[in-house]
Amino acid sequence: MSDDDEIRRVLGLLSQEDTLRTLARLVLGETDGFSPKVLHRLASGGLAARDEDGKWRARPERFRELLRARAEPAAEVSAEERVLRTFLVDGRLASMPMKRDKRLVVLRYIVTVFEPGVRYAEKDVNVALRAFHDDYAALRRYLVDEVLLSREDNVYWRTGGPVEI
């Protein structure tokens, strides 16, 4: 079972009121009066286990295990990827980096929505940039200032950034 499947399974268990209530009681240290069916559901998701005395206990460490399994090793993530993960949340720009080198990473990513060799009307550029941030005019200025987009008579075209081959 994949990490995502395991996470879905645990969240599914916690979405059931009786299971969540039982887990809460276990976390609070209660030891009696549980439904065996619910305890076994919690155990199947790794959220509960029997101790050496045969008593049920909560396993809150299961959440850390799932997070660790889901997290990518830091060595495998490039510096550019870390910058993008920091400043882009759900595909939208949360804030513009103040440092130029980080700002360039973000801008080079954003400019890839424009095809090289295609000319765009300003309103089309605005629509594309609005997908990243509500202040599309500032984004447009940054892209032009960094020579990633060029402009003449309210027509824009891509002049920089990475190109997929």
Phi, psi and omega in degrees: 000134182287165178300318179298320178295320178296317179297315178300320181296313180296317178295324177297319177297318182287344178280350178269124187302316182294324179290316179296316180297318179294316177300317179299318179296321177296317179300323180282359174096005177291149184233352186232161171081029181259150174285124179302324180299315181291320178299319180291327174296315178298318180296323181295334177266001179079013183269349179214154179205159175273140176272185183296340177272000181084004179274146178279142176221155177285151176239072180297342178295345178301325179295318177296320178300315180295320178295317179295318180295327183278330184290141176276144176301137184299328182293333183275349182263125181288164178298321179296318179297321178297319178298313181297319179294329180288316189261342177252120179242119184053038177081359180247148181284114180286318176201156180273128178300141179281324180284135186299319183296321177288322178299321179295323177300313181295315182294322177296326176291314183296320185295344180292350176286347179258132180281134175298140178086355180258138177261137185238137172291153182303321181295327177289323176297316180299317179298315180296318182285331178298334177296335180265326183197148180294331179271068183294332180294319178294318177300316180300316178298314178302315181296320178289316180300325181269009177058036172268333171234146173245159185219141173203126179052048179060025173241134184242152173210154183282131181234005181198183180091171183290149179235129176285134179251000000 
